[in-house]
Amino acid sequence: MKVSRLVLYVAVAVAILVVLPAFLSHSLVNAVNQMLIAALFACAFNILCGQGGMLSFGHSAYFAIGSFATLHAMGVMSSESLLPTPLLPLAGALVGLMVGLVAGWFSTQRTGVYFSMITLALAELLHTIAPHLRGLFGGEAGISSMRMPALGITFGSDIHVYYLTLAWVVAAVGAMYFLTFTPLGRLIFALRENTHRLRFLGYNVHNLGTITFALSAMFSGIAGGLQAITIETSNYSAFEMHLSAEVLLNAYIGGVQVFFGPLIGAGVMTFFGNAVSDMTRNWLLYKGIIFVLVMMFMPTGIAGLLKLLGESFRKYSLPLLVPALLLSVVSTILLTMGTVFTVEMMQRGLSQDYQMLARAAGSAGPPPILLFGREWFPGSLITWLLSLGLLVGGGFFVWFSRSRWKMLKETDEDESVLLPKLGDGSGKAGLNKRENV
C-alpha cells in the first residue's frame, strides 16, 4: 500500500472518530471508547506476538499494572494528582516498561511454548498475590480515584474522556507504526523470522527479546492507564486470564501479520461483544466459534480477507466477481442462521427454568420457546428440520462458492500462461501483448 493512500485512509478514520460522538448516545460513546482501548491493547500485544513471534498468554498483567499505576498517579494516597489528567497514561507506560523489562528478562530465557508458559505463570503469580498486597492493589475491593480538572477541562464528561482516549490511541499507534521502520523494528521482525541468523550476525537475541517484551508491556500499560481514567477504578480481577485470552483472540481474528489487523479485530470483536451480550447468554460461545473458524479457514484474519478482496477487485471483472461474492455472503448468512438457531434452541430447551416449566406442564407437553419473534416447539420435527436445512443449505452454498472461486483462479492462471505466447513468442513481445490486452 502506498504511503499517500495509507495516510489518506488513516486521516479519514481519525476524522470519523472525531465527529462520531456528535451522532451517538452516551452509552455508545462509552462503547466506542472501549473499542479504542481494546484496539490499542491488541496493537501493543502484536509487537510481541505478530512482529516478534513470541506468543504471550499473560499480557493482561501489564494492562493491569498500567491501570493500577495510573490510579495511584491520580491521587489514591493523597488528594493531589501526581500528573495532570491528560498525562496520567505516562504513569502506566513507565511502570509497564519497568515491569516488562523484569518479566521479559525471565520470559525470553526460553522460546516457543516454554516462553508462553512462563508468561502465563508470571501473570497468574501476580493474580494470586495482588489481593494480599493491599497497599498496591487495594485487596479484593481494589482501588478507586477521580479524574481531576486540568488545562481548563473538567474531564467529568464522557466526551472529554473519549477525546483524551482518542488522542492517546492515535499517538501510541502512530509511535508503534513508526517503530516498524526503525532499525530496532526491523530487528524485531528478524527475531520472528530467524534467531539463528541474528546470533550469527552478532546480535544479542536475549536482550533484543527483552526490549521487545518491554516495549509491548509499555504500550499495554498505556492502554491500562486509559482504562483506569475511563472507569476510575480497578481490582485484582484485571490480572485474570480472560483478558489475556481476549486480546489474543482479537489480535488473531484481526490478523497478526498486518500492522492494522489487531486494531480491526479488537474494534470488531469489542463491538460484537457489546451488541450481542445484550441479546443472548451465549455470546462468548459465538466469539469462540468465530475464532476457531478464522484459524481454520481464514488464518490471515480480517485484514487478510480485506486484502484478498482488494486484490480480487483489481484482478477480476465485476461480472465474474459478483456471483462468487454473493454465493459467499449467502453461505455465511445461512450457516450463521443455522448455528444461532440450533445453539439458542438447545440452550433454552436445556435450561433449568424451561425444564421446570416442561415438568409443570405435564401431559400438555413442553411449552413453546420464543425465538426470533416466533414460538418454536422443541419436540416438533419441523423445528429441527429447519435447523438442519439451514446448515445443509449453507454447506451447499459454501461448496458452490468455493467452486466458483476455484474457477476464477484457474481462469486467471490460464490467461497468465496463454498471454505471453501471443505475438512472436518472445517474453518482451508477450508482455507487451498482455499490457495491450
CORFENVEN-V409581 format. One record per residue. RES is the residue in one letter. D_LAST is the distance of its C-alpha to the last C-alpha in whole Angstrom. Layout:
res:RES d_last:D_LAST
res:RES d_last:D_LAST
This chain:
res:M d_last:25
res:K d_last:26
res:V d_last:29
res:S d_last:29
res:R d_last:27
res:L d_last:30
res:V d_last:33
res:L d_last:32
res:Y d_last:32
res:V d_last:35
res:A d_last:36
res:V d_last:35
res:A d_last:37
res:V d_last:40
res:A d_last:40
res:I d_last:40
res:L d_last:43
res:V d_last:45
res:V d_last:45
res:L d_last:45
res:P d_last:49
res:A d_last:50
res:F d_last:48
res:L d_last:50
res:S d_last:53
res:H d_last:55
res:S d_last:55
res:L d_last:51
res:V d_last:51
res:N d_last:53
res:A d_last:50
res:V d_last:48
res:N d_last:50
res:Q d_last:50
res:M d_last:46
res:L d_last:46
res:I d_last:49
res:A d_last:47
res:A d_last:44
res:L d_last:46
res:F d_last:48
res:A d_last:45
res:C d_last:43
res:A d_last:46
res:F d_last:46
res:N d_last:43
res:I d_last:44
res:L d_last:46
res:C d_last:44
res:G d_last:40
res:Q d_last:40
res:G d_last:44
res:G d_last:43
res:M d_last:47
res:L d_last:47
res:S d_last:50
res:F d_last:52
res:G d_last:55
res:H d_last:53
res:S d_last:55
res:A d_last:58
res:Y d_last:56
res:F d_last:55
res:A d_last:59
res:I d_last:60
res:G d_last:58
res:S d_last:60
res:F d_last:63
res:A d_last:63
res:T d_last:62
res:L d_last:64
res:H d_last:67
res:A d_last:66
res:M d_last:66
res:G d_last:70
res:V d_last:71
res:M d_last:74
res:S d_last:75
res:S d_last:74
res:E d_last:72
res:S d_last:69
res:L d_last:68
res:L d_last:65
res:P d_last:63
res:T d_last:61
res:P d_last:58
res:L d_last:58
res:L d_last:60
res:P d_last:57
res:L d_last:57
res:A d_last:60
res:G d_last:58
res:A d_last:56
res:L d_last:59
res:V d_last:61
res:G d_last:57
res:L d_last:57
res:M d_last:60
res:V d_last:60
res:G d_last:57
res:L d_last:58
res:V d_last:61
res:A d_last:59
res:G d_last:56
res:W d_last:58
res:F d_last:60
res:S d_last:56
res:T d_last:54
res:Q d_last:57
res:R d_last:55
res:T d_last:52
res:G d_last:50
res:V d_last:52
res:Y d_last:55
res:F d_last:54
res:S d_last:53
res:M d_last:56
res:I d_last:58
res:T d_last:56
res:L d_last:57
res:A d_last:61
res:L d_last:61
res:A d_last:60
res:E d_last:62
res:L d_last:65
res:L d_last:64
res:H d_last:64
res:T d_last:67
res:I d_last:69
res:A d_last:68
res:P d_last:71
res:H d_last:73
res:L d_last:73
res:R d_last:74
res:G d_last:74
res:L d_last:70
res:F d_last:69
res:G d_last:71
res:G d_last:72
res:E d_last:71
res:A d_last:71
res:G d_last:69
res:I d_last:69
res:S d_last:68
res:S d_last:68
res:M d_last:67
res:R d_last:64
res:M d_last:66
res:P d_last:65
res:A d_last:64
res:L d_last:62
res:G d_last:64
res:I d_last:62
res:T d_last:64
res:F d_last:61
res:G d_last:63
res:S d_last:60
res:D d_last:57
res:I d_last:55
res:H d_last:56
res:V d_last:56
res:Y d_last:52
res:Y d_last:51
res:L d_last:53
res:T d_last:51
res:L d_last:48
res:A d_last:49
res:W d_last:50
res:V d_last:47
res:V d_last:44
res:A d_last:46
res:A d_last:46
res:V d_last:43
res:G d_last:42
res:A d_last:44
res:M d_last:43
res:Y d_last:39
res:F d_last:40
res:L d_last:42
res:T d_last:39
res:F d_last:38
res:T d_last:42
res:P d_last:43
res:L d_last:45
res:G d_last:42
res:R d_last:40
res:L d_last:43
res:I d_last:43
res:F d_last:40
res:A d_last:41
res:L d_last:44
res:R d_last:42
res:E d_last:40
res:N d_last:42
res:T d_last:46
res:H d_last:47
res:R d_last:45
res:L d_last:46
res:R d_last:50
res:F d_last:49
res:L d_last:48
res:G d_last:51
res:Y d_last:50
res:N d_last:53
res:V d_last:51
res:H d_last:54
res:N d_last:54
res:L d_last:50
res:G d_last:51
res:T d_last:54
res:I d_last:52
res:T d_last:49
res:F d_last:51
res:A d_last:53
res:L d_last:50
res:S d_last:49
res:A d_last:53
res:M d_last:53
res:F d_last:50
res:S d_last:51
res:G d_last:55
res:I d_last:53
res:A d_last:52
res:G d_last:55
res:G d_last:57
res:L d_last:55
res:Q d_last:56
res:A d_last:59
res:I d_last:59
res:T d_last:58
res:I d_last:60
res:E d_last:63
res:T d_last:64
res:S d_last:63
res:N d_last:65
res:Y d_last:65
res:S d_last:63
res:A d_last:60
res:F d_last:60
res:E d_last:59
res:M d_last:57
res:H d_last:55
res:L d_last:53
res:S d_last:52
res:A d_last:51
res:E d_last:49
res:V d_last:47
res:L d_last:46
res:L d_last:45
res:N d_last:43
res:A d_last:41
res:Y d_last:40
res:I d_last:39
res:G d_last:37
res:G d_last:36
res:V d_last:37
res:Q d_last:35
res:V d_last:33
res:F d_last:36
res:F d_last:36
res:G d_last:35
res:P d_last:39
res:L d_last:40
res:I d_last:37
res:G d_last:39
res:A d_last:43
res:G d_last:42
res:V d_last:41
res:M d_last:43
res:T d_last:46
res:F d_last:45
res:F d_last:45
res:G d_last:48
res:N d_last:50
res:A d_last:49
res:V d_last:49
res:S d_last:53
res:D d_last:54
res:M d_last:53
res:T d_last:54
res:R d_last:56
res:N d_last:53
res:W d_last:51
res:L d_last:51
res:L d_last:50
res:Y d_last:47
res:K d_last:46
res:G d_last:47
res:I d_last:45
res:I d_last:42
res:F d_last:42
res:V d_last:43
res:L d_last:39
res:V d_last:37
res:M d_last:39
res:M d_last:38
res:F d_last:35
res:M d_last:33
res:P d_last:35
res:T d_last:33
res:G d_last:34
res:I d_last:33
res:A d_last:31
res:G d_last:29
res:L d_last:28
res:L d_last:27
res:K d_last:25
res:L d_last:24
res:L d_last:23
res:G d_last:21
res:E d_last:19
res:S d_last:18
res:F d_last:18
res:R d_last:15
res:K d_last:13
res:Y d_last:14
res:S d_last:14
res:L d_last:17
res:P d_last:18
res:L d_last:17
res:L d_last:19
res:V d_last:22
res:P d_last:24
res:A d_last:24
res:L d_last:25
res:L d_last:28
res:L d_last:29
res:S d_last:30
res:V d_last:32
res:V d_last:34
res:S d_last:35
res:T d_last:36
res:I d_last:38
res:L d_last:39
res:L d_last:40
res:T d_last:42
res:M d_last:44
res:G d_last:45
res:T d_last:46
res:V d_last:48
res:F d_last:49
res:T d_last:51
res:V d_last:52
res:E d_last:53
res:M d_last:55
res:M d_last:57
res:Q d_last:58
res:R d_last:59
res:G d_last:61
res:L d_last:62
res:S d_last:64
res:Q d_last:67
res:D d_last:68
res:Y d_last:66
res:Q d_last:68
res:M d_last:71
res:L d_last:70
res:A d_last:70
res:R d_last:73
res:A d_last:75
res:A d_last:73
res:G d_last:75
res:S d_last:75
res:A d_last:73
res:G d_last:70
res:P d_last:67
res:P d_last:66
res:P d_last:63
res:I d_last:60
res:L d_last:59
res:L d_last:55
res:F d_last:52
res:G d_last:55
res:R d_last:56
res:E d_last:59
res:W d_last:58
res:F d_last:60
res:P d_last:60
res:G d_last:62
res:S d_last:60
res:L d_last:57
res:I d_last:55
res:T d_last:54
res:W d_last:53
res:L d_last:51
res:L d_last:49
res:S d_last:49
res:L d_last:48
res:G d_last:45
res:L d_last:44
res:L d_last:43
res:V d_last:42
res:G d_last:40
res:G d_last:38
res:G d_last:38
res:F d_last:36
res:F d_last:34
res:V d_last:33
res:W d_last:32
res:F d_last:30
res:S d_last:28
res:R d_last:28
res:S d_last:27
res:R d_last:24
res:W d_last:23
res:K d_last:23
res:M d_last:21
res:L d_last:18
res:K d_last:19
res:E d_last:18
res:T d_last:15
res:D d_last:14
res:E d_last:15
res:D d_last:14
res:E d_last:11
res:S d_last:12
res:V d_last:14
res:L d_last:12
res:L d_last:9
res:P d_last:11
res:K d_last:13
res:L d_last:10
res:G d_last:12
res:D d_last:15
res:G d_last:16
res:S d_last:16
res:G d_last:15
res:K d_last:14
res:A d_last:12
res:G d_last:10
res:L d_last:10
res:N d_last:9
res:K d_last:6
res:R d_last:5
res:E d_last:5
res:N d_last:4
res:V d_last:0
